[in-house]
């Protein structure tokens, strides 16, 4: 990935070239100036979420400076974290995301291993097909999928619509193609000699996968896991279509549909909920930024 | 960027001939093992992606109660409705202008990040990528609150500059601007991170040579940076075009298509018609209009992918 070992910029050289080094100093100052502007633009909404979440309802509707909290209070957090409904959303989201990550890994790791190392009829076409699948958006599939699962309910009597676990079938369509695709890339970068040596030593294909490929491609595995988790956590369209009862909702849909009652917006609680909903991806990002970026840049640029 | 060999290429690369009998035996049965290993993937794609895609075409030919075949009746109906053409227009305005601004801002910011000393880059990159990390449904709620008509933080700030209250989501033109603004805010960091990775792969010698030849900054960008980044710019833009065309979250939460259906794009209108209006065939027909643009983009991406596969 993008390594940053070489210092490519900045007036670090000792030899002065007169106007050139002055140019560079100015370029640097302008860079910082514009970067500050862009950083403010990027961070205003999350900052405003935080500010609002600390305000009481009286302060929100008061005509004071909206960019600052004058009487900070945790009442919004207390209200949400003691509400069974909100905890239920959080629990549903966590369950769905974690199980989807496991399903995704169980499907995509063996598939990526087979597609990158074992040639069989149609494997090259399948690898391209996986990438194409990744390009099919959720907004194209939600209507036929909804109708399909409704029909399954009608025909077999197994009611899946309006159950949170229906999402366990749906979300892998978003996560598996991409994870398989980046795992193919990571597996392909492992030297062939490594698995050939393992096979000569008598390892089975399964052992080659678990003892050689998974440990060596661990960074890719982490990147894929992060991707699968954040996509499942953030998904909004499918749960909005498939679940309607309050106890089956996941966090993003729950906040939008239950905290907004008609025209009444309880902004303090909405912002608190949004912040709590944004927290898991943000925490993962804060600790595993390099893996996150590795997965991001792997996606659209290479296999 | 080329540190990992290309997946598809690795698949088709001929395996070295081996003489050991144990290895040969393992290779002989490996194709069946490999097929079993990919079977869950094949089933998933076939049952939950390919089948629904074709089922959607079938649905689009049924009438509202889904009992009668009406052929292209749904499409005829759509072509006669003004709202449909509004949605087509708005989808194109939304996707093209949003992608354009995302690409432009991403390009500029990537240059600024690339310009500063390497030890500070990580910190800035970390801050600038935050919009991409927050689930869009959650961050759009924050934007909705920033745009709020009565307690809007933006209008409060603008009032100090003598700019009157702006109906951010209430007026058609402003609502269109707002959804694009939020989409640019959300998507620009993705471009920034891609372009930054591409910038780092451009050899320094090229810039030094250009500087010695007396190229100014504009010529350095035009003759060195852009040609070197051409591939990544193309693929990122196409990729983002697909995602932006198919966008749902931002428009749904910010305006829900209003005012007067002026900000509906294909996905939100398909949801309104198909799920909320329970006219599933019509909704399926609406969402099928995303297919042409997807197909064109997919062909270009695929061409680029296979080209680079051959190069590596």
Interface residues (C-beta under 8 A of the other chain):
Chain A: X1 X2 X3 X4 X5 X6 X7 X8 X9 X10 X12 X27 X28 X30 X31 X32 X34 X35 X38 X39 X41 X42 X43 X44 X45 X46 X48 X49 X52 X60 X61 X65 X66 X67 X106 X107 X108 X110 X111 X113 X114 X115 X116 X117 X118 X119 X120 X121 X123 X124 X126 X127 X128 X129 X130 X131 X132 X133 X135 X136 X137 X138 X139 X140 X141 X142 X143 X144 X145 X146 X147 X148 X169 X170 X172 X173 X176 X177 X180 X181 X184 X185 X186 X187 X188 X189 X192 X196 X199 X200 X202 X204 X205 X230 X233 X234 X236 X237 X240 X241 X252 X253 X255 X256 X265 X267 X270 X271 X274 X275 X277 X278 X281 X282 X285 X289 X292 X293 X296 X297 X298 X300 X301 X302 X303
Chain B: X1 X2 X3 X4 X5 X6 X7 X8 X9 X10 X11 X12 X15 X16 X18 X20 X22 X23 X26 X30 X31 X33 X34 X35 X37 X38 X40 X41 X42 X44 X45 X48 X49 X50 X51 X52 X53 X55 X56 X59 X105 X108 X109 X112 X113 X114 X115 X116 X117 X118 X119 X121 X122 X124 X125 X126 X127 X128 X129 X130 X131 X132 X133 X134 X135 X136 X137 X138 X139 X141 X142 X143 X145 X146 X148 X151 X152 X153 X156 X157 X185 X189 X190 X193 X194 X196 X197 X200 X201 X204 X232 X235 X236 X239 X242 X243 X245 X246 X247 X248 X249 X252 X253 X266 X267 X270 X271 X274 X275 X280 X283 X284 X287 X288 X290 X291 X294 X297 X298 X301 X302 X305 X306 X308 X309
